Amino acid sequence: MSSSPGLLRRAVGALGVVLIVASAAGLLAGGFLLGQRLERRADGSAPAPSTGMVATPGPTAGASGSPVTTGPTARLLGAGDIASCQSVQDDRTAGLVLTIPGIVFTTGDNAYNTGTRAEFRRCYDPSWGQFRSRTRPAAGNHDVLTSSGVPYFAYFGEAAGTFPDGWYSYDAGTWHVVVLNSNCTLAGGCGEGSRQLDWLKADLAAHPAECTVAIWHHPRFSSGAHGDDVRSADFWNVLYAAGTELVLNGHDHDYERFAPQDPEGRLDSARGIREFVVGTGGAPLRLFKPPVANSELREARAYGILVLDLAPGGYDWHFLSVTGRAFSDNGSDVCH
């Protein structure tokens, strides 16, 4: 009897997971991700990773003038554009997540191609589904192609927010985390006068945290195949006015880090929002277009996850790639 494509994919993927777990476990044993805080050099900067290659290192806390405040740290880790039964790459990135404690975020497009119940069950659940109890997802455009996202909301339950809105917030350590829905038509709008933007303004006013991170699917700024997406422009206006530090997106199947920017895409080292596009969870990667303004680093050949250690007053980031591609990115910065 012949094996089904899904079963064959999972059998092959399991071999990759074994290798990744061993690799990530070695990284953990090396001390890079152990403990409540990343260890720091005397100048306040984060150490280089124990494996891989740092490409265009980001700014460090020392370069900003003061070190990140010490104290208890929350950890977010994840990616977007994740699971397809036609690929084993989500098994490989799941092997990284498996070894690292923390809250798992997704930046949307969790189950390809159309977010059906069967795709969540057969494609997402065997890999990233094992972390469902600690996952706080965002909805992507592929997630809502079936019944306006009914299977997505059914799979993640209360963690996905209220159907069909899909926006919610929570606290991680001393940080406030906002998850938005950039599928604007289905969400009832993303701009001025929409329930979502009114909710965002009220939520930020009710949670005046020193440090805030926002997560949704379609990136406002991107050098990837889809490019800049203006549908989230009003998100940026409100988040910038509230002093938000970070935005995490997916949609473009690549990894891109931006310097802090204002809502018009102008460099703003004092109050700007740093954006990460992390569409590297497992879907086929895509090449970049010419880089847009303030793009600091781009990688379109490495599947992997972004790990954020969120401390009082600052944050560390580290992109951890699966075996077979020597790429990493790490850095630190302070909150506004």
C-alpha positions as CSV (number, residue, x, y, z in Angstrom):
1,M,0.0,0.0,0.0
2,S,1.4,3.4,-0.9
3,S,1.9,6.1,1.7
4,S,-0.2,9.3,1.6
5,P,1.7,12.6,0.8
6,G,0.9,13.9,4.2
7,L,2.3,10.8,6.0
8,L,5.4,10.8,3.8
9,R,5.9,14.5,4.5
10,R,5.7,14.0,8.3
11,A,8.1,11.0,8.2
12,V,10.7,13.0,6.2
13,G,10.1,16.0,8.4
14,A,10.7,14.0,11.6
15,L,14.3,13.3,10.5
16,G,14.8,17.1,10.1
17,V,13.4,17.8,13.5
18,V,15.9,15.4,15.1
19,L,18.7,17.3,13.6
20,I,17.3,20.7,14.5
21,V,16.6,19.7,18.1
22,A,20.2,18.6,18.5
23,S,21.4,21.8,16.9
24,A,19.2,24.1,19.0
25,A,20.0,22.1,22.2
26,G,23.7,22.7,21.5
27,L,23.0,26.4,21.2
28,L,21.1,26.4,24.5
29,A,23.9,24.4,26.1
30,G,26.3,27.0,24.9
31,G,24.6,29.5,27.1
32,F,23.2,31.9,24.5
33,L,19.5,31.4,25.4
34,L,19.8,30.1,28.9
35,G,18.5,32.0,31.9
36,Q,16.1,34.9,32.3
37,R,18.3,37.4,30.5
38,L,20.9,37.1,27.8
39,E,24.3,37.6,29.2
40,R,26.0,40.9,28.3
41,R,29.5,42.1,27.7
42,A,30.8,45.0,29.8
43,D,29.8,47.5,27.2
44,G,26.1,46.4,27.4
45,S,26.0,44.6,24.0
46,A,24.6,41.2,23.4
47,P,27.2,38.4,22.7
48,A,27.5,36.8,19.3
49,P,25.6,33.5,18.8
50,S,27.6,30.3,19.5
51,T,26.8,29.0,16.0
52,G,26.0,30.6,12.6
53,M,26.9,33.9,11.1
54,V,25.9,37.4,12.2
55,A,25.1,39.5,9.2
56,T,25.0,43.2,9.6
57,P,24.7,43.3,13.4
58,G,22.0,45.6,14.8
59,P,22.4,48.4,17.3
60,T,23.2,47.4,20.8
61,A,22.0,48.9,24.1
62,G,25.5,50.2,24.7
63,A,25.3,52.2,21.4
64,S,22.0,53.7,22.5
65,G,23.7,55.3,25.5
66,S,22.5,53.1,28.4
67,P,22.3,49.4,29.0
68,V,19.0,47.5,29.1
69,T,17.5,47.5,32.6
70,T,18.0,44.2,34.4
71,G,15.1,42.3,35.8
72,P,12.6,39.5,35.0
73,T,12.2,38.9,31.3
74,A,9.4,37.5,29.2
75,R,10.2,35.6,26.0
76,L,8.3,35.7,22.7
77,L,9.3,33.4,19.9
78,G,7.8,32.5,16.6
79,A,7.3,33.3,12.9
80,G,4.6,33.4,10.3
81,D,3.7,31.7,7.0
82,I,4.0,28.3,8.5
83,A,2.4,25.0,7.7
84,S,1.7,23.2,4.4
85,C,1.3,19.5,3.8
86,Q,3.4,20.0,0.7
87,S,6.5,21.1,2.8
88,V,8.5,19.8,5.7
89,Q,10.0,23.2,6.6
90,D,7.4,23.8,9.3
91,D,8.6,20.6,11.0
92,R,12.1,22.0,11.0
93,T,11.2,25.3,12.5
94,A,9.0,23.5,15.0
95,G,12.1,21.7,16.1
96,L,13.6,25.0,17.1
97,V,10.5,26.1,19.0
98,L,10.4,22.8,20.8
99,T,13.7,23.5,22.7
100,I,12.9,27.1,23.8
101,P,10.5,28.1,26.5
102,G,8.3,31.2,26.2
103,I,5.1,32.5,24.5
104,V,4.8,31.4,20.9
105,F,3.6,34.1,18.5
106,T,2.6,33.7,14.9
107,T,2.4,36.5,12.3
108,G,-0.3,34.8,10.3
109,D,-0.9,32.4,7.4
110,N,-0.7,29.5,9.9
111,A,-2.2,26.8,7.6
112,Y,-2.0,26.7,3.8
113,N,-3.5,27.0,1.4
114,T,-7.0,28.1,2.5
115,G,-7.1,27.6,6.2
116,T,-9.5,24.6,6.2
117,R,-10.2,22.5,9.2
118,A,-8.4,19.6,7.4
119,E,-5.3,21.8,6.8
120,F,-5.1,22.9,10.4
121,R,-5.5,19.2,11.5
122,R,-3.2,17.6,8.9
123,C,-0.6,20.3,8.2
124,Y,-0.3,22.7,11.2
125,D,-1.2,20.4,14.1
126,P,1.6,17.8,13.7
127,S,4.3,20.5,13.8
128,W,3.4,23.8,15.4
129,G,0.2,22.5,16.9
130,Q,2.2,20.8,19.6
131,F,2.7,24.4,21.1
132,R,-0.9,25.4,20.8
133,S,-1.4,25.8,24.6
134,R,1.3,28.5,24.6
135,T,0.6,30.1,21.2
136,R,-1.0,33.5,20.7
137,P,-1.7,33.7,17.0
138,A,-2.4,36.4,14.4
139,A,-4.6,35.8,11.4
140,G,-3.2,35.9,7.9
141,N,-5.0,36.2,4.6
142,H,-4.8,32.4,3.9
143,D,-6.2,31.7,7.4
144,V,-9.5,33.4,6.5
145,L,-10.1,32.1,3.0
146,T,-12.4,29.4,4.4
147,S,-15.7,30.6,5.9
148,S,-14.1,34.0,6.8
149,G,-11.7,32.2,9.2
150,V,-14.1,29.9,11.1
151,P,-11.6,27.0,11.1
152,Y,-8.8,29.3,12.3
153,F,-10.9,30.6,15.2
154,A,-12.1,27.1,16.0
155,Y,-8.6,25.7,16.1
156,F,-7.0,28.3,18.3
157,G,-10.1,29.0,20.4
158,E,-10.1,31.9,22.9
159,A,-6.4,32.5,22.2
160,A,-7.3,33.9,18.7
161,G,-9.7,36.5,20.1
162,T,-13.4,36.9,19.3
163,F,-14.7,35.8,15.9
164,P,-14.6,37.5,13.5
165,D,-12.6,40.3,15.0
166,G,-9.3,38.5,15.9
167,W,-7.7,41.4,17.8
168,Y,-6.7,41.1,21.4
169,S,-3.9,42.0,23.9
170,Y,-2.1,40.6,26.8
171,D,0.9,41.4,29.1
172,A,4.2,39.5,28.9
173,G,6.4,40.4,31.9
174,T,6.4,44.2,32.0
175,W,5.6,44.5,28.3
176,H,2.2,45.0,26.7
177,V,1.5,42.9,23.6
178,V,-1.2,43.9,21.0
179,V,-2.3,41.5,18.3
180,L,-4.3,43.0,15.4
181,N,-6.1,41.8,12.3
182,S,-4.9,43.2,9.0
183,N,-7.6,41.3,7.0
184,C,-9.3,44.6,7.2
185,T,-12.5,43.9,5.2
186,L,-13.4,40.8,7.2
187,A,-12.4,42.6,10.5
188,G,-14.7,45.5,9.8
189,G,-11.9,47.9,8.8
190,C,-8.5,49.0,10.0
191,G,-8.8,52.8,9.6
192,E,-10.2,55.8,11.4
193,G,-13.8,55.1,12.6
194,S,-13.4,51.3,12.6
195,R,-14.1,49.3,15.7
196,Q,-10.6,47.8,15.6
197,L,-8.8,51.2,15.6
198,D,-11.1,52.5,18.3
199,W,-10.3,49.4,20.3
200,L,-6.6,49.8,19.8
201,K,-6.7,53.4,21.0
202,A,-8.6,52.4,24.1
203,D,-6.4,49.4,24.8
204,L,-3.2,51.4,24.6
205,A,-4.7,54.1,26.9
206,A,-5.7,51.5,29.4
207,H,-2.2,49.8,29.3
208,P,0.4,52.6,29.5
209,A,3.3,50.2,29.6
210,E,6.8,51.5,29.2
211,C,7.4,49.0,26.4
212,T,4.8,47.7,23.8
213,V,5.0,45.3,20.9
214,A,2.3,44.9,18.2
215,I,1.8,41.9,15.9
216,W,-0.2,41.4,12.7
217,H,0.2,39.9,9.3
218,H,0.6,42.4,6.4
219,P,3.7,44.6,6.9
220,R,3.5,48.3,6.5
221,F,7.1,48.4,5.2
222,S,8.7,45.6,3.2
223,S,11.3,44.9,0.6
224,G,9.7,41.5,-0.1
225,A,7.6,40.2,-2.9
226,H,4.4,41.9,-1.7
227,G,6.1,45.2,-0.7
228,D,4.7,48.0,1.5
229,D,1.1,47.6,2.5
230,V,-0.8,50.7,3.4
231,R,-3.7,49.0,5.0
232,S,-1.9,49.1,8.3
233,A,-0.9,52.8,8.1
234,D,-3.4,53.8,10.7
235,F,-2.2,51.1,13.0
236,W,1.3,52.7,12.8
237,N,-0.1,56.2,13.5
238,V,-1.8,55.1,16.7
239,L,1.1,52.9,17.9
240,Y,3.7,55.5,17.2
241,A,1.8,58.1,19.1
242,A,1.6,55.7,22.0
243,G,5.4,55.1,22.0
244,T,5.4,51.5,20.7
245,E,8.8,49.9,20.4
246,L,8.3,46.9,18.0
247,V,6.0,45.6,15.2
248,L,6.1,42.0,14.1
249,N,4.7,41.0,10.7
250,G,4.6,38.1,8.2
251,H,3.0,37.8,4.7
252,D,6.3,38.2,2.8
253,H,8.1,34.9,3.0
254,D,11.5,36.2,4.2
255,Y,13.2,37.8,7.2
256,E,13.8,41.6,7.2
257,R,14.8,43.9,10.0
258,F,14.2,47.7,9.9
259,A,15.7,50.6,11.7
260,P,13.2,52.5,13.9
261,Q,10.9,54.5,11.7
262,D,8.0,57.0,12.0
263,P,4.6,56.3,10.3
264,E,5.9,57.9,7.1
265,G,8.9,55.6,6.8
266,R,11.4,58.2,8.0
267,L,14.3,57.2,10.2
268,D,13.5,58.1,13.8
269,S,16.1,56.8,16.3
270,A,14.5,58.5,19.2
271,R,10.8,57.5,19.0
272,G,10.5,55.2,15.9
273,I,9.1,51.7,15.8
274,R,11.4,48.9,14.8
275,E,9.7,46.4,12.4
276,F,10.6,42.8,11.9
277,V,9.1,40.8,9.0
278,V,9.3,37.1,10.0
279,G,7.6,35.0,7.3
280,T,10.1,32.2,7.7
281,G,8.0,29.5,9.5
282,G,7.8,27.0,6.7
283,A,6.1,28.2,3.5
284,P,8.4,28.5,0.4
285,L,10.7,31.5,0.7
286,R,10.7,34.3,-1.9
287,L,13.3,36.7,-3.3
288,F,13.4,40.3,-2.3
289,K,12.7,43.4,-4.5
290,P,15.2,46.3,-4.2
291,P,15.5,47.3,-0.5
292,V,13.2,50.0,0.7
293,A,14.3,52.8,3.0
294,N,15.6,51.9,6.5
295,S,15.9,48.2,5.8
296,E,18.8,47.1,7.8
297,L,19.0,43.4,7.1
298,R,17.3,40.9,4.6
299,E,17.5,37.2,4.3
300,A,15.4,35.0,1.9
301,R,17.2,31.7,2.1
302,A,16.9,30.7,5.8
303,Y,13.8,29.2,7.5
304,G,13.7,30.0,11.2
305,I,12.2,31.8,14.2
306,L,12.7,35.2,15.9
307,V,13.3,35.0,19.7
308,L,12.7,38.2,21.7
309,D,13.7,38.6,25.3
310,L,11.6,41.4,26.7
311,A,13.0,43.0,29.8
312,P,11.9,46.1,31.8
313,G,13.2,49.0,29.7
314,G,14.6,47.1,26.7
315,Y,14.8,44.0,24.5
316,D,17.1,41.5,22.9
317,W,16.4,39.9,19.6
318,H,17.9,36.8,17.9
319,F,16.9,35.1,14.6
320,L,17.6,31.4,14.9
321,S,17.7,29.5,11.6
322,V,17.3,25.8,10.9
323,T,20.3,23.7,10.2
324,G,21.8,23.9,6.7
325,R,21.9,27.7,6.5
326,A,24.5,29.6,8.4
327,F,22.6,32.8,9.1
328,S,21.7,34.6,12.4
329,D,20.8,38.1,13.5
330,N,21.0,39.5,17.0
331,G,21.0,42.8,18.8
332,S,19.5,44.8,21.6
333,D,17.8,48.2,22.1
334,V,16.1,50.2,24.8
335,C,12.5,51.3,25.1
336,H,11.5,54.9,24.4
